[in-house]
């Protein structure tokens, strides 16, 4: 029908006409790929494209099927879908198809970075799958093999049945299992809810694949704009500015390769599975230092929502206004640089490997003890296997910078220090960053972990200005 277009786009055009609609947005056609200005402009408004669309058509055949051959099930086929039923005691019974979440988990669409925004920014989704047609919006899921049109939006639906809606906007719909995955465009007064949603989506996106690593932030630009409005904050290198102390605590599983063009302190600067600090609420961190971010050739002080630690503690570092007069270009040619006045201390890393299977990735992490001067367990950190093999031995000390104070909350009953020596109290931990130095005062992130406050003080830390690149 439309010469020169793929069968999938051809089918989509025909389908739009079937709906008596006039317009179809196709990224490959509507974004001028070789025009940097147009591409940047369009990418920056994808939240509007998806959010204002009547419907988003999702082409999601099974991974085993060929792509680019049209919308699954749309054209006439020699192998039509059949519904098998059985009558017993006057009842007609049939085994329903899987729920939409299970179906798309076996598709390439679910693994691609650029399709992530389709799922979370669209008001309505119509999935053409190898199983059947699914329609999804915030009020429910409908599909070909089950009649659910009379169902109230707040009706309870059993988890993983074919009408279950994992993205419901209604608290009573389904089980409240994935409620934090719902991306709301409304402002929230509960920062815990917002940060959990942000962290869940970041962790989910970290498992996606991109053909071009440089697209890492472009592929979520629309989602970050929605978060910017609902959270009341801008983003810096992919991190929410008002919650920077919390956002810096992401971990990296299954990978440690740097992504060029992005700073080391950002999850965007690394290839691998990113694990955002979902288990930490916004009140599980106390601010000890003041951060500055680069804006052209100067630094701007960051005002955060993270509460300050007790003023009485010796660990609180006063604001260092001299940073505002420094030029971030002296530290790095990249656009994104953080600076702060903080404490630095050196510790030995244990060589003995700790086996720990992360609950969501199933990968073996390299959790390593941080040892004090007497070889006692002072803290814990997750390291990349390759980095550990190359740099960790029983003699060398490694530099850590202080980030913030951490609530002593245990994950999977893991003890973060030697509790026979160090006091096990509520606010006894520091969030720290293991760094390597590029030059004097300029550091790159290696990993983040915990160190007991008393062990930190005993290490006699020094105070200085640090530029993170």
Residue pairs with C-beta under 8 A, 6 or more apart in sequence:
1 10
1 13
1 14
2 9
2 10
2 13
5 13
6 68
7 68
7 69
7 70
8 59
8 67
8 68
8 69
8 70
8 71
9 26
9 28
9 29
10 70
11 70
11 71
11 74
11 75
12 24
12 26
12 57
12 59
12 71
13 24
14 74
15 57
15 71
15 74
16 22
16 23
16 24
19 55
21 54
25 49
25 53
27 114
30 42
31 38
31 39
31 42
31 43
32 38
32 39
33 39
42 49
43 218
43 221
43 222
44 221
44 225
45 222
46 117
46 121
46 221
46 222
47 117
47 121
47 221
47 222
47 223
47 225
47 226
48 222
49 222
50 56
50 117
50 118
50 121
50 122
50 123
50 222
51 121
51 122
51 123
51 185
53 122
53 123
53 124
54 124
55 122
55 124
55 125
55 126
56 118
56 122
56 124
56 125
56 126
57 71
57 126
57 128
58 104
58 109
58 115
58 118
58 125
58 126
58 127
58 128
59 67
59 71
59 72
59 109
59 128
60 72
60 103
60 104
60 107
60 108
60 109
60 110
60 127
60 128
60 129
61 67
61 72
61 107
61 128
61 129
61 130
62 106
62 107
62 129
62 130
63 106
63 107
63 108
65 72
65 130
67 108
71 128
72 128
72 129
72 130
73 81
73 128
73 132
73 133
74 128
81 132
81 144
83 94
83 145
84 94
84 95
85 92
85 93
85 94
86 92
86 93
86 94
87 93
94 145
96 145
96 146
96 161
96 162
97 103
97 131
97 132
97 143
97 144
97 145
97 162
98 131
98 160
98 162
99 141
99 160
99 161
99 162
99 163
99 164
99 166
100 127
100 129
100 134
100 136
100 141
100 143
100 162
100 166
101 160
101 164
101 166
102 160
103 127
103 129
103 130
103 131
103 134
104 110
104 127
104 129
107 129
109 115
111 207
111 208
111 209
112 208
112 209
112 210
113 205
113 208
113 209
113 210
113 215
113 216
113 219
114 210
114 215
114 219
115 208
116 204
116 205
116 208
116 219
116 220
116 223
117 219
117 220
117 222
117 223
118 125
119 125
119 167
120 183
120 201
120 223
121 183
121 222
121 223
121 226
123 137
123 138
124 135
124 136
124 137
125 134
125 135
125 136
125 137
126 133
126 134
126 135
126 136
127 133
127 134
127 135
127 136
132 143
132 144
132 145
133 143
133 144
134 141
134 142
134 143
135 141
135 142
135 143
136 165
136 167
138 167
138 168
138 169
138 170
138 182
139 153
139 165
139 168
139 169
139 170
140 148
140 151
140 153
140 157
140 163
140 165
140 168
140 173
141 148
141 162
141 163
141 164
141 165
142 148
142 149
142 163
143 162
143 163
145 162
146 162
146 163
148 163
151 157
151 163
153 170
153 173
154 170
154 171
154 172
154 173
155 172
155 173
156 172
156 173
156 174
157 163
157 164
157 165
157 173
157 174
158 164
158 174
158 175
159 174
159 175
159 177
164 174
165 173
165 174
166 174
166 177
166 178
166 181
167 178
167 181
167 182
168 174
168 179
168 182
169 182
169 184
171 179
180 193
180 196
180 197
180 200
181 197
181 200
181 201
181 204
182 197
183 197
183 201
183 223
183 226
183 227
184 197
184 230
185 226
185 229
185 230
186 230
187 229
187 230
187 232
188 194
188 230
188 231
191 231
191 243
191 282
191 305
192 281
192 282
192 283
194 227
194 230
194 231
195 240
195 243
195 246
195 281
195 282
196 278
196 281
198 227
198 231
198 240
198 276
199 276
199 277
199 278
200 276
200 278
201 223
202 250
202 267
202 274
202 276
203 274
203 275
203 276
203 278
203 360
205 219
205 220
205 274
206 267
206 272
206 273
206 274
206 275
206 276
207 273
208 219
210 216
210 219
213 259
213 260
213 271
214 261
216 238
216 259
216 262
216 268
217 224
217 237
217 238
217 262
217 268
220 238
224 235
224 238
227 233
227 235
227 240
228 234
228 235
231 240
231 242
231 243
232 242
233 240
233 241
233 242
233 243
233 305
234 240
234 241
235 241
236 244
236 293
236 336
236 338
237 262
237 263
237 265
237 266
237 268
237 269
237 336
238 262
238 266
238 267
238 268
239 247
239 248
239 265
239 266
239 267
240 247
241 293
241 302
241 304
242 303
242 304
242 305
243 282
243 304
243 305
243 306
244 291
244 302
244 304
244 306
245 285
245 287
245 291
245 304
245 306
245 403
245 404
245 431
246 277
246 280
246 282
246 285
246 306
247 276
248 265
248 403
248 431
248 433
248 448
249 277
249 280
249 285
249 403
249 431
249 448
250 267
250 274
250 275
250 276
250 277
250 448
251 274
251 275
251 277
251 382
251 447
251 448
252 267
252 270
252 272
252 273
252 274
252 275
252 382
252 384
252 447
253 272
253 273
253 274
253 275
253 358
253 361
253 363
253 365
253 382
254 272
254 273
254 361
254 363
255 270
255 271
255 272
255 273
255 384
256 270
256 272
256 384
256 385
256 386
256 387
257 270
257 271
257 272
258 264
258 269
258 270
258 271
259 268
259 269
259 270
259 271
261 334
262 268
262 269
262 334
262 336
263 269
263 332
263 334
263 336
263 337
263 338
263 468
263 469
264 270
264 444
264 445
264 468
264 469
265 338
265 433
265 445
265 468
265 469
266 336
267 274
267 276
269 445
273 361
273 363
275 358
275 360
275 361
279 409
279 411
280 406
280 407
280 409
282 305
282 306
283 307
283 407
284 406
284 407
284 409
285 306
285 404
285 405
285 406
285 407
285 431
286 306
286 307
286 308
286 309
286 310
286 404
286 405
286 406
286 427
287 304
287 306
287 307
287 308
287 309
287 404
287 405
288 308
288 309
288 313
288 315
288 316
288 317
288 342
288 402
288 403
288 404
288 405
288 430
289 317
289 340
289 341
289 342
289 402
289 403
289 404
290 301
290 302
290 317
290 319
290 320
290 340
290 341
291 301
291 302
291 304
291 338
291 339
291 340
292 299
292 300
292 301
292 302
292 323
292 324
292 338
292 339
292 340
293 299
293 300
293 302
293 336
293 337
293 338
293 339
294 300
294 328
294 335
294 336
294 337
294 338
294 339
297 327
297 328
297 329
298 324
298 325
298 326
298 327
298 328
299 323
299 324
299 326
299 328
299 337
299 339
300 324
301 319
301 323
301 324
306 404
308 316
309 315
309 316
309 404
309 405
309 427
310 316
313 405
314 457
315 343
315 402
315 405
315 430
315 453
315 456
317 340
317 341
317 342
317 343
317 402
317 463
318 341
319 341
320 340
320 341
320 465
322 465
323 339
323 340
323 341
323 465
326 339
326 465
328 337
328 339
328 467
331 337
331 339
331 441
331 442
331 467
331 469
332 442
332 467
332 469
334 469
337 467
337 468
337 469
338 467
338 468
339 465
339 466
339 467
339 468
340 465
340 466
340 468
341 463
341 464
341 465
341 466
342 401
342 402
342 403
342 463
342 464
342 466
343 401
343 402
343 456
343 461
343 462
343 463
344 399
344 400
344 401
344 402
344 461
344 462
344 463
344 464
344 466
345 399
345 400
345 402
345 451
345 456
345 459
345 460
345 461
345 462
346 397
346 398
346 399
346 400
346 459
347 370
347 371
347 372
347 378
347 379
347 397
347 398
347 400
347 451
347 455
347 459
348 370
348 371
348 375
348 394
348 395
348 396
348 397
348 398
349 368
349 369
349 370
349 371
349 381
349 383
349 388
349 392
349 398
350 368
350 369
350 370
350 371
350 377
350 392
351 392
351 393
351 394
352 369
353 366
353 368
354 366
354 367
354 368
354 369
355 364
356 364
356 365
356 367
356 412
356 414
357 363
357 364
357 365
358 365
359 412
365 382
366 382
366 383
366 384
366 385
366 388
367 380
367 381
367 382
367 383
367 414
368 380
368 381
368 382
368 383
368 388
368 392
369 377
369 378
369 379
369 380
370 377
370 378
370 379
370 380
370 381
370 400
370 449
370 450
370 451
371 377
371 378
372 378
372 455
372 458
372 459
373 458
373 459
376 418
376 421
376 422
376 455
377 417
377 418
378 417
378 418
378 422
378 451
378 452
378 455
378 456
379 416
379 417
379 429
379 430
379 432
379 449
379 450
379 451
379 452
379 455
380 414
380 416
380 417
380 449
380 450
381 432
381 434
381 447
381 448
381 449
381 450
382 447
382 448
382 449
383 392
383 434
383 446
383 447
384 446
384 447
387 446
387 447
391 398
398 434
399 434
399 435
399 436
399 437
399 443
400 432
400 433
400 434
400 435
400 449
400 451
401 432
401 433
401 435
401 443
401 466
402 430
402 431
402 432
402 456
402 461
403 430
403 431
403 432
403 433
403 448
404 430
404 431
405 427
405 429
405 430
405 431
405 453
406 427
406 429
406 430
406 431
406 450
407 426
407 427
407 429
408 416
408 424
408 425
408 426
408 427
408 428
408 429
410 416
416 429
416 450
416 452
417 429
417 450
417 451
417 452
417 455
422 428
422 452
422 454
422 455
423 454
427 453
428 452
428 453
428 454
429 450
429 451
429 452
429 453
430 450
430 451
430 452
430 453
430 456
431 448
431 449
431 450
432 448
432 449
432 450
432 451
432 456
433 445
433 446
433 447
433 448
434 445
434 446
434 447
434 448
434 449
435 443
435 444
435 445
435 446
435 466
435 468
436 443
436 444
436 446
437 443
437 444
438 444
438 469
441 464
441 465
441 466
441 467
442 466
442 467
442 469
443 466
443 467
443 468
443 469
444 468
444 469
445 468
